[in-house]
């Protein structure tokens, strides 16, 4: 996870993004909510947030979807497949800050 966050230098933001992979769904949900504030600088965790869209807990799925919208400006709701297709298309050969 640490290599995904090369654009983040704030230790608090780094901890928040690392918490997205915690074993506890409540910790992951809180982290996803906090990632919304970080915004586009958190783009490297988009794949992690997409994986959270298939979690058992609807609260976790909702937090991940909201964070994805805040980071990317796109709105695919909780549709993990749509997010995956968009992310793959966005990042193929891309040099943009969201990749």
LINRA-V557077 format. One record per residue. N is the residue number from 1. RES is the residue in three letters. SS is DSSP state (h for helix, s for strand, l for the rest). PSI is psi in radians with two decimals (NA if undefined). D_LAST is the distance of its C-alpha to the last C-alpha in Angstrom with 1 decimal. Layout:
# LINRA-V557077
N	RES	SS	PSI	D_LAST
N	RES	SS	PSI	D_LAST
This chain:
# LINRA-V557077
1	UNK	l	-0.68	14.8
2	UNK	h	-0.65	15.4
3	UNK	h	-0.35	13.0
4	UNK	h	-0.27	10.1
5	UNK	h	0.70	11.4
6	UNK	l	-0.39	11.7
7	UNK	l	-0.07	11.2
8	UNK	l	2.14	14.0
9	UNK	l	-0.31	17.5
10	UNK	l	2.10	19.6
11	UNK	h	-0.66	21.3
12	UNK	h	-0.77	21.9
13	UNK	h	-0.67	18.3
14	UNK	h	-0.76	17.5
15	UNK	h	-0.72	20.4
16	UNK	h	-0.81	19.3
17	UNK	h	-0.59	15.9
18	UNK	h	-0.54	17.9
19	UNK	h	-0.26	20.4
20	UNK	h	-0.32	18.1
21	UNK	h	0.23	19.3
22	UNK	l	2.73	22.9
23	UNK	l	-0.38	25.7
24	UNK	l	2.15	27.1
25	UNK	h	-0.55	25.8
26	UNK	h	-0.65	27.1
27	UNK	h	-0.77	25.0
28	UNK	h	-0.73	21.8
29	UNK	h	-0.80	22.8
30	UNK	h	-0.70	23.6
31	UNK	h	-0.74	20.3
32	UNK	h	-0.67	18.4
33	UNK	h	-0.72	20.7
34	UNK	h	-0.54	20.1
35	UNK	h	-0.51	16.2
36	UNK	h	-0.68	17.0
37	UNK	h	-0.61	18.5
38	UNK	h	-0.66	15.6
39	UNK	h	-2.53	13.5
40	UNK	h	-0.46	10.2
41	UNK	h	-0.32	10.4
42	UNK	h	0.21	10.2
43	UNK	h	-0.49	6.8
44	UNK	h	-0.27	6.5
45	UNK	h	0.12	9.6
46	UNK	h	-0.79	8.9
47	UNK	h	-0.62	10.2
48	UNK	h	-0.77	13.1
49	UNK	h	-0.66	13.9
50	UNK	h	-0.72	14.0
51	UNK	h	-0.57	16.4
52	UNK	h	-0.32	18.4
53	UNK	l	-0.22	19.2
54	UNK	l	0.27	21.7
55	UNK	l	2.73	23.5
56	UNK	l	-0.59	27.3
57	UNK	l	2.15	27.4
58	UNK	h	-0.52	26.9
59	UNK	h	-0.73	26.3
60	UNK	h	-0.77	23.3
61	UNK	h	-0.75	21.9
62	UNK	h	-0.76	22.6
63	UNK	h	-0.71	21.0
64	UNK	h	-0.78	17.7
65	UNK	h	-0.76	17.8
66	UNK	h	-0.70	18.7
67	UNK	h	-0.70	15.8
68	UNK	h	-0.74	13.3
69	UNK	h	-0.78	15.2
70	UNK	h	-0.65	15.2
71	UNK	h	-0.75	11.5
72	UNK	h	-0.41	10.5
73	UNK	l	0.02	13.9
74	UNK	l	2.82	14.3
75	UNK	l	1.66	17.3
76	UNK	l	0.25	17.8
77	UNK	l	-2.37	20.0
78	UNK	l	0.37	20.4
79	UNK	l	1.63	19.8
80	UNK	h	-0.68	17.6
81	UNK	h	-0.72	17.8
82	UNK	h	-0.74	16.8
83	UNK	h	-0.76	13.6
84	UNK	h	-0.79	12.9
85	UNK	h	-0.79	13.8
86	UNK	h	-0.81	11.7
87	UNK	h	-0.78	8.5
88	UNK	h	-0.80	9.6
89	UNK	h	-0.64	10.5
90	UNK	h	-0.62	7.5
91	UNK	h	-0.06	5.5
92	UNK	l	1.92	8.8
93	UNK	l	0.35	9.3
94	UNK	l	2.51	6.6
95	UNK	l	0.22	6.8
96	UNK	l	2.76	5.8
97	UNK	l	-0.28	5.5
98	UNK	l	0.06	3.8
99	UNK	l	NA	0.0
